[in-house]
Amino acid sequence: MNLIIFTTILLLGFTTYYFGRKKALLIQNTNTRLTALPKFYGYYLAIWCSIPAFIIFALWSIFEPTIVKLLVLTDYSNQGYLSDELNLIYEKTKSLARGLYSGEVTVFLEDSTAKYQNLKSIAQNSKVVVILSIIIASTLFAYKKISNNTRTREPVEKFLNAVLFTSSLAAILTTLGIVFSLIFETIRFFSVIPFFDFIFGTHWYPAKTFVRDASAEVDPEMYKDAFGSVPLFAGTFFIAFIAMCVAIPIGLLSGIYLSEYASKRVRKYAKPLIEILAGIPTVVYGFFAALTVGPFLREIGINLGLEVSSESALAAGGVMGIMIIPFISSLSDDVITSVPQSLRDGSYAMGATKSETIKKVIFP
């Protein structure tokens, strides 16, 4: 339902744009001078049609689940249930309403489910009525205000500036939220784990700190030798070294070929194909390493009489090397092509071959 409402608001916004623009053109056809281009009248009407509706839609979607939950659990709140028990009852109610509940169905659960379904139906219908009323009222208000004296460009530009400012603010707040969450979680972590035990610890085994009962008191000895960062850093550097061993030769040689040896026709198709690797999401590389490369290396190791894990650093480093080949290749290509042609010509004039020019002039 929410997707339908969202799509409807968008479609009505696009539709009202043409109505506003059409009215502006009709006014212009009467040899009346407008204060802005006709498209700004369309934007003006579309903003008045869609933005108030989007605000109501967003606020309704945020507060509706909480209000419905409070109304459904009203009958249980006075019976001495704890908050966790009330949450469990509400989850059972939602599961039963969706036909996903397979446990015992009591009379109280049936009543709460019927109440939940009734409240959801009322909320959805009310949402549709309120949003449509807002759309009609705001659109008619803005449509009647459109005239040759209506200044529409300034409000539209102010709205766009507000959207840009809000987007920038959201990006900044998201970054600050990530930074502060990391700081707070780090403080909590080091309040339990000594800093030097983490930095110089040689064992990483967080599974030993898992408990069955979260309410039970945790023995501080469980944390000992469980969170050592040395294996993490060693594994990271080892994987990075393997990745460099894969990416640097292939990327450098491909950059040399594309810049010095490849024809324009080959370069036209080869360079975009290599850069396609840069557009593949990292999660795809992760699945490729876990499902294909890791088992493949494990089978090779077994055939050679070696014990190789499918989660080995060789698989991770190799796939990471493939992932950064486009970066190395593009960087090498840019560096090589930036060498002045006069240096190449001078090398050729001295009798050097192309390979000697690359090794003795371009690389240095």
Buried (B, 14 or more C-beta within 10 A) or exposed (E): EEEEBBEBBBEBBEBBBEBBBBBBEEBBEEEEEBBBBBBBBBBBBBBBBBBBBBEBBEEBEEEBEEEBBEBBBEEBEEEEBEEEEBEEBBEBBBBBBEEEBEEEEEEEBEEBBEBBBEBBEEBBEEBBEBBBEBBEEBBEEBBEBBEEEBEBBEBBEEBEEEEEEEEEEEEEEEEEEEEEEEEEEEEEEEEEBBEEBBEEBEEBEEEEBEEEEEEEEEEEEEBBBBBBBBEEEEBEEBBBEBBBEBBBEBBBEBBBBBBBEBEEEEBEEBBEEBBEBEEEEEEEBBEBBBEEBBEEBBEEBEEEEEEBEBEBBBBBBBBBBBBBBBBBBBBBBEBBEEBEEEEBEEBBEEEBEEEEBBEEBBEE
